Amino acid sequence: MNRIRMYIDGEWLESESGRTTDIINPANGRKAAEMTRGTADDVAGAVAAAKGAFEPGSPWRSLSADERAELMVKAAELIEKRAEELAVAETNSMGRVYRETRYDDVYAASGAFRYYAGLIHELQGAASVENGDMMTVTVREPLGVCAVLAPWNYSMGTMAAGMAPALAAGNTVVIKPSSLSPVATAMMVEAMAKAGFPAGSVNMVLGSGSEVGTALSESVDVAKITFTGGTATGRDIIARSATSVKRYAMELGGKSPFIIFDDADLDVAVDRLMFGIFLSQGQVCIAGSRLLVQDTAYERVTAMLKERIPKIRIGMPLDENTEFGPMVSKRHMERVLDYIRIGREEGAKVLVGGRRITEGAFGDGYFVEPTVLVDCDEHMRVVNEEIFGPVLTVQTFTDEQEAIRLANSTGYGLAGGVFTRDMGRALRVCSAVDTGIMWANTYMEETPGMPVSPHRQSGTTVDGGLDGLKEYTVLKQINLAMTPTKSDWFTGMVSEGKDNR
């Protein structure tokens, strides 16, 4: 049985509280591991260690940019050497199928360290000599202690995406993984410790959001909070952080529109739609959870969904042939099922799915069928609220303007997609839909290194690329006088014949 401990100031520690939390395998409901449960005192110790490691002259601050990059690349190599072990640990604690954790999660984590190691030398300032013999330069400096709070659904990749730019910029970090899936993150920290990151530069505190997350939010020594999760929790973190002026990188909830026009390649569109909503059982922040289909294509699209969804291979997540696994926890499964019930009560009809899977071995786990709700309208809770599960709502529209209006009818602005052969229309829709990222004729495909920023209630940050790295720095202006001269502002001179007192 795995016992997960905290990592503070270069040491693996148990919490003095003596409390533990069980990590449950969502495929069978059995205990997979346990973790020590930290307290506000543990947070204080971790933040103090990170603050000490950030002091000038410390081993961490004394590293050159090349040396920081070398550590990050070494950590990436060690993560990749344990790819199989990491993937199994992530699958057993979160339920994400092995084919995703093995070939996506692990390499998303190592890739983040490699990518930002390569960007370190791009953190440059500027210079100006416009003011006579005065030279003005700007430099980018690290912020200080950065807290990274990652979710359970993509724990390794999301955690690394927050840690890597923070460390590349020269900050120190205190991280808090989700209590549902901390195992792989702890193994990633083991790789960083083995790579040689100095004590205090990387710290991990385990525990609940209400206790550990709150303590990190309220700490006056935390300069920046990076958080991925629900919008309500993001608002709470901002409110609790009012103890000091902090910076934020927040990717919050989403209810992304997936727009299909009748001239689209429907075979491609439906394939991408299923990928966009049922990947990782719909437990993805950018899931295309709202299908907006032109009324003239509605019958064809729904018929294709009804035919194809039952063919999805639902199974135990460690089976490499499995395409669709369980919800992360019993509580989350019940939440998803409750939303399906609410949708029915609001007038939506179940086209496909809609129930918990209890046959055979599935009965011990937290499996929910891939579900499609039709006859939905923009006022329904299932259309406006993030379900974070395998539930697709379907609405129809008549023309381009109505599609755009419906796409923008929720408070979220994370992602969206449009499928049409008319590229002029595709560009107009991409421009008009108020989201941080849009796809045309594809979904969930990105170009590495391109920044993205969520809109509206979906967050506040710039993530990715050099722009994302700069978010972990503060700009300083330095003015250098070539020839020192007096200002002669206060001369103390007395005019002839007058006393200027």
C-alpha angles and dihedrals in degrees: 000000000000117000112199117207133186123260114220128163092346097311134103107232143181118225113256087228089077090217124133137192124215119232108218126207102230093206093066107008092241129130111268100175143333133231135204111252114231130211139208088273090058089051090052090052093048093047091048090052092049091047091050091049089053094056115114111266095025118133090255097047090045092062117105121232089257091053092051090050091050091054091050094050091048090052090051091053092050091049091052092049088059095043096123094047093046093049093051092048092050093047093048094051102036104025096230107148119262095242087062100042094044098047103025116024098045095047093042086060098046090040092057091056093047093046097051092042086061092050098052095099091051091073093102135150133210139249135215133185097180094119103073111262092349116110116201119195132178124210133185117232131185118262100227127239113018122193116209118196112186130192128237098244101069099008104160097040095044093045092050091047088060099038099045100060091040092055094039088057090052100257126134121234142216111193133195118193121198115277088232097059114017099130101088091042090055089052089051089053089050088057091051092050090050090048088061108255105169119254112276096019091096122030131171125200120188126207147080126325091235092059110021096028092048092049091052091048093051097045112113089205094063109095099187138017121207111193135172117189145072124352094236091054091047091055090049092052091051091049093049091046092065088101086088140003106272137171122235139209106187130171105183138169129332141194099184121198119228107199122198121185120199093248093059125111092260094195090059093039095053091045091053091043092057090047091048097052106027101041107115088003090293092297093131125110094224095044112146092237100157115064112200107186128179109252092238090060099038098099094047094047096046091047090054091049091049090052100043106037095066088057093063108118105240113189151120108320097233091059106099090216093057115109100177129035141170135307113264096253144000090253093053092046089054090049092054092047089049091055090052088053091048090051091054091049090051091055103266118137126220110240095176134004120347103160145081115264109235104158117124117322091356089075092073093053137059104260124157123184119247100264137202122192117197133186089049126156134197094258096061121107091228088059097045104036127069109249095179093207142088095294121123120191119205127211130168132222134188104212145005096273093052091048090054093046092051092045089056096042097100128067093245128095109177108115145336145172139215129198120200138124090227103090092189088058090045091055093046092052093045089052095045100046108089102228137117095240133023132185128202118205092347138054136214094008115127140178109238114243098025113124124233133191126195119232134221116344092354095084151282119260147085110240128189136019127034091313090059092048091052089058087072093058138067122223119236126192118211122190118202121193111210093200116027112227135170119253094222088207096130102035101162087216121156117217117233111276094000136092107220094197 
